[in-house]
Amino acid sequence: MTADLNGRARPAEVFASVEPATGTEVAKFTNMGAESVAEVVSTARDASALWAAGGFSVRRRALLAWAGELSRASDNLVDLIHRENGKPRDDAYMELVIALEHIGWAARNAHRVLSTRRVSSGPLMANYQARVRYEPYGVVGVISPWNYPLFAPIAPIASALAAGNAVVLKPSEYATAVGQELVAAFHRANPGLDPGVLSLLTGLGDTGAALVDSGIDKLEFTGSPRTGRIIGQACARSFTPVVMECGGKDALIVAADADVEKAADAAAWGGFSNGGQTCVGVERVYVDRSISRKFIETLTRRLATARAGSSDSTYGPMTLENQADIVRRHVSEAVASGARAPLGGVDRIRGRMIDPVLLIDADEDGPAVQEETFGPTLTVKVVESIDEAVDRANGTPFGLGAAVFSQSHGQLIADRLRCGMVSVNSVLAFVSIPALPFGGVGASGSGRIHGAEGLLEFSRTKSVATKRVELPGLNGMLLERAPMTIPILKLMTRSRFSWRRGGVR
């Protein structure tokens, strides 16, 4: 922080993005203030009308061109994600592939999902035509996180753009270089479009706060529940609708009839890919006692050679230094409360580099089970039944994703879980299917991105009733009705409803 002429604190004018593995500077960016944010939003608003008027075909071409440009720039993007985020390059490429699939789906399906549709007007209003229209909000703000710096912003951006909105992106200050590149790629692919169709804001928390207060028409936020509550309160003051994705404490249930080898592989990937810094990553496992020993031994063996590091590692470092402190607290408190750590406990934490930590039978009321760790740890609890597993899986304030391994009862177990998404005999699969909506319940947020629901999330619904013909004597919406109106309505109502008897007894 610096000070103005009156001695009051003010944000620094620039900030740096750095490599978490080495501390090397990636780039410097302007810390944009409220005035600059207002200018960007105003430019986006000017661009939004023409973008919406272009129709689905223009938007489809622009989005697919963007996907093509991102694909051609994949080597540079992968390297930039690796440097700024720390994840291995292969994982960065996987992130790009999924992001491109979501752009393609939104581009190709917006017309089908959002076209005006006719609905039945019903017998009472048979002389009317009823239609449902979907119209863009105007300007949508997107505040995106650092853990998936390409995919996390692209998914809501693609849906919002396909629905006809202009978008203003404020990426995390820890992922600004990636955010800058994805916006630049859109404009390289579409040089004829108004630059305000997709805009970039660079800055720290105050920049995001200025975006919330800038008069945008809708906001999509991905981040922590604490920040989400603050943003939700700010949006409520202006009735700005908001989509919230606020993390999870996702559980994996391993039933007695599960394929243990595959379940262990899935738990290892779901818990430790991206260094555990995945909102829908597996953080808790509930395994049936009959197969628990084999499962724990198999999972321990899978993780024995996994290591945190930089280029030649299983996964990268903690992107945020204070995230390592959270991991240390969760692990130390779990071990102190009686959890077993077959791979080792706090000794696995080497600054931002944290090797896999496996906690067996941790206290279910402790922070390692109840709070989002967002690091390379996994708790495993032995249970006596599926009922116990479901109760414990549903036993946190979160409700984002979940997973079930069972060869015969997977769907039935999945239906009992309080969450927004479930994978059966896999983990995180719903993320890679663009047609499936993404979002949670409870402390995990509200609203949906991805799929048809994501397109609808960024569209205002307008109902239109058009009178086609006049039906003499049947218009009840008059101060002075014809004498026959009510008798005819009574006859119609009785013929449709009064003959029905009985019901639930």
N, C-alpha and C positions, 0 to 999 in steps of 0.2 A: 504494500500500500504506500501511496505518496500522499502529500497534503496540498490543498489549494491555498490561495492567498489568505484565506481566513483561518488557516490551520486545521481545517476539517479533513478527515480521511477521505480519500477517493481511490478508486481502483487504479491499479497500474495500467498504463496505456497499451502495453504489449505483454504477452505471456508466451512461454515456450512449451512445445510438445517434445517429450523426451522418450528415448528408448528405455523401457522399464528394466531390461536386462543389464544395461551398461550405464545408464544415466546420460548417454550422448544426446545432444540436442538434435531433433528431427527438423524443426522449423519454428519460426516465430510468427505470431499472429496478433492482429489488433484486438484489443479487448473493447468491443463495441458497446457504447453507452446507449441510453434510452433514446436519444435524438437520432442516432444512426439506425437503431432498430426501427423506429417509426418511419424513417425514410425507406427502408427496405420493404416494410409491410405496405406502405403506400404504393411503391412500385409494383409489388405483387398484385395489389388490388386493381391497378390500372390494367395489368396484363390478364387478370382473371376472366373478364367478360369475353374477350376475343378468344381465349383458350376454350372457354365453355362453348362459345358459338361455333367453333370449328367442328364439333361433333365427334362421334366415336371413331370415325375412320382416320381423322387427323391425329387424334390422340393415340390410336393404335400404332400408326406409323412412327410417331415420335418415340413411343415407349420401346418398340422393337428396335428402332435405330439406337436407342440408348443401350439396350442390352447388347447389341452388336458391338458398340464402341467399348463397353466394359469388358466384353470377351476378348477383343483385340488387344486391350491394354492389360490383360490378365497378369503378365509377368511383373509389370510395374506395380499393379495393385497388390499382388501377393507379397512382393517385397516390402511395400509400404505398410501393409497390415502386420507383417512379421516384425518390422522395426518399431512401429508405434505401439502395437498391442503386445507383442512378445510371443504370440503363438507360433508353432512350427509352420513352415511354408505350405506343407501338404494340407494342414487343417485350414489355413487361410484360403487355399484354393477350393476346398470343400465349401467354405462359407460363400465364396463367389458363385459357385455352381448353383447352390440353393437360391441365392438372391436372384440370379438370372431366371430361374424357373418361375419365381413369383412375379417378376416383371412380365414375363411372357404370358402367364395365366391371366393377370389383370388386363393386359392389353387385348387378349383374344376373347375374353368373356364379359367385359364391361357392357357391351351392347346387348347381350342376351339378358344379363341380370338387371340392367337399369333402364331398358326401354319402357316406354309408357305401356301399361297393360290395362285391359278391360276386365272389370269384375262384374258379377251379377248384381243387378239393382234390386232383385227380389220382387215378389208379387205385389207388395204394397206400392212400390215405386217403379212398376213395369214400364211406365211411359218415359223413364229417364235412362240415359246412358251414363254409366259409372266408369271412371278411369282413375288410375293411380299413376302419378308422375314422380320421377326422381330427379331432383335438381341439385346442382352442386351448392355447397355452402358459400363458396367464394374464395377466402384465403384460409388455408389450414396451416397451423404451426406444428412442427414435429421436433420434439426434444428427445434426442436419442442417446443411448448409453455407449460405454467404451468397450464392453466385453465382446460384442459382435459388431464392430464398427462399420461394416459394410451391409450385412444382412439386416441388422436391427432397424436402421433408418430406411433402407430400400423398400421393405415390405409395406409399411404404411404410406410411404411416398408414392409407390406405384399405384396403390388403390386410390389414393386421393387424387392423383393426376388423372387416372383413367376415368374417375367420376366427374372430371371437369373442373377441379379446383386448382388454383395456384397454390404452391407450397413454399413455406419458409422453413428451412432446416437449421436448427441449432444443435450441432453435435456436441458430445462431451468434450471438454477442454483436453481430455486425454486421448482423443481420437479425431482431432480437428483436421489433421492432414488427410486422413482417409475421407472425411466428410467433404473437404474441399475438392478432392479428386473426383468423387462421384457426381458432384454438381457440375464440375468442369466437363466431365465426360458427357453429361446430358446436353450441354450447349455445343460441344464439338460435334455431337451427332446431329444436332438440330440448329444449325446456324441461322436459319430463317425465323426462328421463334423469338418472341419477346423474352429478354433475359429474366423478366420478372415471373415467368411461369414457374421456375424453380430457383430459389434464392438461398444464399448461405449467410448465416450469422456466425461470427467467431467471438468467443468470449467465455467468461467465467459464469458463476451463478447469477450475478446481477444482470447479465445479458439475457439469460433464460427468463428471469423475472420480468424484465422489460418486454419480452415477447408475449408473456402471459397477459400483461396489462396493455398491450398495443392495439387492442380492438380487433384481433383476428376472430374468425367466425367459428373455428373449432380447433382443439388442441389434441394431439396425440403425445402422450408422455410414457417413456419407459425408464424406470429407475427404482429407487428404494421406496418402501412404504412411507418413511418419514417425509421425504421430499414430495411424494405424491399427495400426502395430506395437505401440505402447505400449498401446493399448486391447486388442489381441489378447492380449498377455501378461497384462494384468490380468484379462481374462475367463477365460483358461485356468486361473487359480488357483482359480476357483469352478466351472469347467466350464460357464460361461454361454455358450451358442451365440451366434455373432455373424455377421451379414451385413456384408461389407465392400465398399464402393465407393471405391477410392482413386485415382481419376484415371487419365489415359492420355496417350499420345503418338501420337494417332491419325494414320494414314497414308491418303492418297488416291493410288490408282494410276490413271494416265491412259494407257490402252493406245493403240496405233497407230491402231486403228479407232474411237476415241472421237469423240463430237461435241465438238469443241474449245470452241465457244462455251458450250455447256451445262456442260462440265466447268469452265471458268473461272468461270462464274457460281456454280457449286456450291462451288468452292474459296474464292471471295471470301466467300460466306455462311458456310461451315463454319469458315473461319479467323478471321473478324473480327466476326461477330455477337456481341453481349454483350461486346465488347472482347476477344475471344479467351478469355474467362473461362468456358469450357465444357469439362467433363471429356471429352466426346465430340466436341469441336470438332476440326477438321482442323489439325494442327500441321506435318505433313510432306506433300509431294507428290513422287511419282516419276512422271516423264513420259517416254514413249518419245521417243528422239532425233528420229525422223522428223517428229514434230509439235511438238517442244519450242519452237522459235522462235515459231511461231504462238500456242501456248498461253501462253508467258511474256508476249508482247506483248499478248495479249488480257487476261490477268489484270492486268497493269500498268495497262492502260487502265481496267479496271473499278475499280481501287483509287485512281486518280489524284485523284478528287474526294471520297473518303471521309475523314471527319474525326472525331476524338474531341471530345466536348463535353458539353453538358448537354441542354437541351430540344430545340434544333434541330440535332441532330448525327446522324451515322451510328450511333454507339454512344457509350456513356458512359465515365466515367473508370475507372481501376483502383480497385476498392473498397478494397483495402488498399494503403497507401503502400509497404510493403516489397515488394509484387508488382512495382511499377515498377522497383525496384532489381534484381530478378531479370531482368526484361526487358532492362534496360540492360546487365547483365553478359553475357547470352546474345548480344545483338546485337554488342556491342563485341568479344567474343572471336571470334565468327564472322567479322566483317569483318577483324579482325587476322590470321585464319588463311586469308584469301584469298577469302571469299565476296563476291560482287557484291551491291550494294543499289541497284537501279534507282530506288527511290522515296526513298532516303536512309536513313541509319543512326541513330546515337544522337541526331542532331539532330532526329529526329521525336519525341523524348521530352520532353514539357513537364510535368514533375512527374507528376501522376497522369494527365494527358491525353497519350495516346500515339497518334499517327497511324499508319496501317498501315505496317509494315516488311516488305519482301519480300527474302529472302536466297536468292541463286541459288548453287547448288553449295557449300553450307557443308560444313565438315569433318564427316563422318559420325560421327566419334568425339568431337566437341565437344559442349558442353552444349546448344547450340541444337537439336541433333538427338536427344541421348540423354536429356535431362532435360525434365520438363514445364515449359513456359514459362508457360502460363496467362496469355497476354497477346496483343495484336494483332500477332503476327509469324507468318510462314509461310516455311518453307524449301522450296525447289524443287530437286530433283536430277534431272539428265538421265541416263537409263539406256539401256542397249543392248538390253535384252530384258525380257520379263515375268519370266523367272527371276530376273534381277537385282533387279527391282522387288520381287518377293515376298520375296527374301532380305533386302533392306534394310528392307522394311516390318516384317518379323518380327525385326529386329535390335536391339530395345530390350527392357528388362526388362518393359515394359508390354504389356498385351493387352486393351484395353477395346473400342474400336470401330474401324472402318475403312470405307473406301469404295472403289469401283471404277467407272471409266467405261470401258465397252467395249460396242460394239453387237452383238458376237457371242460373246464369251467371258467375259462378266461373272461368270456363276455359277461357271464353272470356276476363275477367278482367286480369287473370294471363298472358295471351299472350301479354298484353300491358305493362307489367312491365319490366323495364330495370334491369335485374339481372340474376344471373346464376342458381337460383333454386327457385321454388315456391311450397308451400303447399296449397291445396285447401280444405277448411273446416277442417283444422288442422294447427298446427305449427310444424316446424322442422322435419316433417315426412320424408323428403328426406334423412336425416342423417342416419336413421335406415334401409334404403333400399340399400344394398350393390351394387346392379346393377346400381344405379343412380350415375352419375358423380357429383363431388363436386368441386365448384369453382365459382369465380365471375368475374365481369367486372369492369372497371374503377379503382378507388383507392382500390378496394377489391382484386386486383391481376390479375393473368393470369395463364393459364394452368389448368389442372384438376387432381384430385385424385379420387379414388373409381371407381368401375365399369370397363367396357371395356376400356373407355377412360383413366382411371388411369393406367391400364396395358400397354396400348399403349404409355402413357406418359413416361414410363420408358423403352421404347424399341426404338432402331434405326430402321428406315424403309430402307430396301434395295430392289431396283428393279433389276430384273434379266431377260434379254431377250436372249433367246437361239435359234439360227437358226437350224431348223430341216431339211429342204431341200432347195436346190437351185432352184430358178425359173429363168431359162434362159431368158435374155432380159428384166427382170423386176427389176433389181437391180439398183436403182437410186443413191446409195451411192458409185459411182465410178467416178474417174476423167475422164475416157473415157467410156461413156455409149454406149450400143448397139443402133443402129439407131431406133429400134422399141420402146425403153423404154418410151420416152416422149409421142409419139402418143398414146400408150396404157394407160399411166397414164392420159392423157387428156380425153380419152374415158371413163375411170373409174370415173373420177371426175365429168364429165358432167352427166353421168348416175345417180350419187348419189346426186348431188347438183343443177345443172343448171336448172332443170325443176321446182324447187321451186320458186314460185312468191308470191308477196304480203308481208305480215308481219304486224306488229303493225301499225295502222294508227290513 
